[in-house]
Amino acid sequence: MRIEYPIIKADSQGIWYIWYDRHKRKSLKTSDKRIAAQALSKEKQKKVEGALFVPKKDLTLSAYVKDYLEIRKKEVASDTYDADKLALDHLVAAVGADKKLSKIDTHDIATLHTYLMTPRPYPTKTGKVIFKVASNTSCNTYDRHLRHAFVKAQEWGYIREHPYMSSVTKRKIKFLPEQPRPFREMTEEEIRRTLLPAIKDLSFRLMIQAYLLTAARGGEICNAHRDWIHEKEVMIQGKIERVRFLVLPETKTHVQHEIPISAELEEVLSQLPAEGYLFPKWRRVQTVSKKLRKILKNAGLDNMWLHGLRHDSSHKLSRRGVPLKVRMAYTNHKQVSTMLRYEHPTDEDLVRAADTLHFSPIISSDNATKAQQIADKTE
């Protein structure tokens, strides 16, 4: 039997939820069925009104891009803004600046993918022109930024249907298959004897140590400030202790993130400026990434990169038995699905997993023979 969404359903604790489809739900934060039914009635009314949708303003794509980017520039980090702009620029180039925003559908997204997969000229620093196509990973990155732009267009009343998940054409644009980036966890020996000695600049070396010890994102450490270090009382094994934290006020998830300062991180911080930015020389994450990539290549650690340091530290937390919820809190991840992208099972992990599947007492050959004789007599 086909279910007509939205519907309401209570969970095991008696809290009512409104389900918009099989996967999407929202808590109504009530155990009163009458209140839940009223909320459902309002949602159904919204659905009816949506069928009679009239755009607030029939904007062209270029006009919407201008408005959207002005707002995004105030809301997000510069790197995210640049990525938004690049994705929208590609869409404008693929379907045309005068295309009506409300008329964009899944066919136009397919046109964008074709455009991205078509070789295009790129001038190099030497003046030579080379032809390149976008990888599946790049296409998916553009799609993620465009999906958000169209979600906002829906919220603001400019479009009825989201072109990536249109109910009119009964099609849903899926992400393209990606080849995972090669990853190999660095051993402690490699970090101590290969990576850190290869970094001659002291402040840069201390910053890379900070990345490894905090598992923080690129911009969070680049812009870390001495004022972000605070002290508070923490209950540890039944005793109240004063612990210092690196408090990141502006993160990708838009929530304040507290990282406990370990003894090793404390030693790193003691060698940094006593006031102001901790790494004033390395404020641009692109500069840090480029310099680290060169150092890693010369050190023979080709399968590592700046964000890979976050993967490396997260993976070490997993292998050392830190619970999933604690790892998510330490790395400031909201979604389990995102956290699992930082899991990189190795052959060694599989061997250890196999070794855990043993049963005792182990049946010896003599015991097996006796068991067979008893079974034969029973028969």
N, C-alpha and C positions, 0 to 999 in steps of 0.2 A: 504493500500500500504506500502510495506516495504521500510524504509529509508536506503540508503547506506551511512554510516558515513565514513569519517568526512564530515560535511557540515558547511556552514557559515550562520549566521543569525544576523541581527541587533536588538538591544534592543530599548526601547521606546525613548532613547536619541540619537539614530542614531549611537551608537558605535557598531562595528562589533565584533562578537565572533565566534570562531571556536568550533564546538561541535564534540566531539569524540564519544559520545553515548548519550543516553537520559538524563544522569545526569552529565556528565563530560564536562566542557567547559573551554575555556581560552580566555581572552580578547585580541584582536589584537590592542587595544588602537588607533584605527583610525576610522574615519567616511567615509573614501574613499573606495568605493566598489571595485575599481580596485586593490588597495593594498591588500584588504582582499582576493580577488580572487587569487592573486599571492601566498599569504600565504597558501591558500587551496591547490593550485597545488603542492607546496612543501611538504605538509603533505601527500597528496595522493602518491607522489613519495616515501616518507619514508615508506608508507604502503606496496607498491610493493616490495621495497628492503627488508622489513621485511619478506616477504614470501620466499625470497631467503637467509634467515639468515644463516650465518656460524659463530659459536662461535669463539671469539678471541683465546680462549685457552680452551681445554676440560679438565677443572680441576676436580679433585675428590672433594667430599664434605669436607673432612678433610683439604685439601689444601686451599679451599676457606674460610673455617671457620678461619683458621690461619690468612689469609690476611685480612679478614673482621674485625676480632677482634683487630688486630694491629691498624687499622685505627680508629675504634670506641673508642679505649682507649684514643686517642688524642682528640676526638670530644665531648664525652658525659661525664656526671657525673659518678662516680664510681658505684653508685647503678644501673644505666641504663646499664653500661657495664657488671656488674655481672648478671643482668637479661638476657641480650643478650647471654652471655656465657652459662648460665644454659639452655636456650631454645635450643641453637645449640647443646649442649652436649646431650640433650635428643633425638634430631633428629638423630645425629650420632649413638647413641645407638640403635635406632629403625630401621634404614635402612642400617647402615653399613658405616664405614669410607671411603671405596673404591668406594662407589656409585658415578657415574658420575653426576656432578651438573646439566648438561643439560638434564639428563634422569629422574630427580625427577619430579613426577607428583602428581595429586590428590590422586592416589592410595597410594603413599608413605605417604602423609599427614594423610590419614585414618589409615595407619599402625602405625604412630606416636600416634594417639589418642588411638588406641587399646593398645599400649605399656603403655601409661600414665594411662589408666584405669585398667591395670593389677596390682594386689597387688605385691609390691616389698618390700624387707626387709630394714628396717632403724634401725641402732644401736642407743640406747638411752645412756644418760650419765651414767646410772647405769650399762651398759653392756648388758642390755636386748635388744633383737631384736624384733621389732614390724613390722607388715605388713601394708602398707598404699597405697591408690590410690589417684591420683590427682583429685581434684574437678573440676567441670565445669569452675569455675572462674580461677583456675590455668591453665587449658588447654587454655582458651581464652587469658590469659596473655602471655603464650608461643607463641600462634599463632600471636599475635600482633607483637612480636619481630621478629618472623620468616618472617612475611609478609614484614617487612622493609628490612630484609636481602636479600630477593629475589627481591625486588624492586631495590636495589642497584646492584644486580647481572645482572638485565636487563639493567640498565643504563650503566654498565661497559662492556656490550656486551658479557657476559658469557652465558646467556640463552636467548631464544626467548620468551617462554611462562612462565608466572608466575604460579607456581603449585597451588596456592590458587584460581586462576581465569582463568583456562585454556580454551581457545577457541577450542582446539583440542578435548578434551574429553567432551566439552559442559557442564562441571560441575563447580560449584563454591562452595568452602568450606565456610560454614556459621559458625558464632560463636555459641557455645553451649548455651542453655538457662541457665541463672544464677538465683540463689535465692538471691534477694537483701539483703545486709547487714542491720540488724535492726538498725534503727536510731531514736533517740528521742532528740529533741532540748532541750538543758539545759536552764532552766529559769535563769534570773539574780539572783534570790534568791539562786539557787543551786550553781551558780558560786561563789557568795560572801560568802555564809555560809557553803558550803559543799566542793567544789573542792579546792579553794585557801587555806582555813585553813588546809586542809589535807596535803599540801605540806610544809614540815618543812624547806627545804633548800631554802634560800632567793633567790639566783641567779636562781634556777630552777623555783621558783614561778613567778619571774619577766619574765622569758622566756615564760612561759605558758600564762601570761597576754599579752605578745607581740604577740604570735600566735593568740589569740582571737581578739586583736585590729587591726591586719593587715590582717587577713585571708590569710597569706602567706603560701607557701609550707614548708615542713619540713626542707630541707637543706638550704633554703633561710634565715631562722632565726638563725639556728645553726651557720652559717658562717658569720652572719652579723658583719660588721666592723664599727668602729666609723668614719672612713673616708667616709663611704657611706652616711653620713648625710649632706645634702646641703640645702641652703636657696635660695629662688628665689621670685620674685615679681609676685603676682597673683591678677587679677581683681575680687573682691568680692563685689557684689551689687553696682557696679559703683565706688568703691574705690580701689585703689591699696594698697595691703597689702603684707608684707613680711612673707612668710610661709616656715616652715622647712619641708623637705621631706626626707624619707628614700629611697635612690635610690639603687635598687638591680641591679648590673651590669650583673650578670650571672643568667639567669633564665631558666626554662625548655623550654620555647618558644624561647630562644636565642635572646630576645630583652630586652633592659633596662626597668625596671619597677619602677615607682615612686609612693610611698605611702605617702600621707600627714600625718604629725605627729599631732595627736589630743592632746588636753590638757591632757587627761589621759595617752596617750602613752608618752608624754613629761615627765610626772611624773615618769613613769617607767624608761625612759632613764636617768633621773637625778640620779638614784641609781646605775647605771652601770659604768664600768671603763671609765675613761676620754679619754683613747687612746687604740688602738689595738682592738682586738675582743670584742664584747659586752658580749659574753658568752663563755669565754675561757675554762671553765670547761666542757662545753657540746657541743663539736665540732662534735661528731658522732651522726647522726640522729637515728641509730639503738639503741644506748644507751638511748637516750631520749625517744624513743618509748617504750622500754621495761620498763623503770622506771615509765613512765606515766601510762602504762597499769596496773601496780601493784597498783599505787596510786588510780586509778579510780575504780579498783575492790574492794579495801578496803573501798572506800567511797560510794560504792553502785551504781556507775555510769557505769554499765557493758556495756551499749550500746554506749559508747564513746571510741575513740582512737585518736592517734595523728593527723592523717589526718582528722579525724572526727571533730576536732576543726575548720578546714577550712570549712567543710560542715556547721558546726553550725553557724559560723559568716556569711557565704554567705546566709544561710537561714534567718538569722535575717535581713540582708539587704533587702531581698525580702519581708519579712513580714512588714517591716517598710516603704514600698512604694518606695524604691530606684529603678529608671528605669533600665531596663535590660542592656542597653548599658553602663550605669555608673557602674553597678555591674561587668560587664565583664572587664571594664577598671581597676576597683579597685582590682579585683582578678587575673588580667592578664590572661584572657581566650581569645583565638582567635575565637573559634567556639561556636555558640549558642547551638549546640547539646551537647557539653561538659558542658557548663554552666547549662543546664537544668538538668544534672545529680545531681546538687547540690540543686535542688528543692525537698522538701519533704513535700507534702501536708498532713496536719493532719486533724483529725475529726473536730477540731475547725475551721480550714480554710474552710472546706466544709459547716459547719453551717453558717459561716459568708457569704459565697458565696450565700447560699440559702436565707439569709435575705436580700440580695441586690435585689432579684427578687420580688419586690412589685410594685403594680400599684395604683395610686391615681387619683381621689378620690375613696376610697374603697366603693363599692356598699353595702349599708346596706340592711337588709331584707325588710324594708318598701319601699325603693327606688326600689328594685328589683320587688316588687309586683306591684308598679305603672307602672314600665316599661313594665311588662307583660300585664297589662290592656290596655295600649296604643297600644301595638302590636296586641292584640286581636281585638280592634276596627278597626285598620287599615286593618286587614284581612277581 
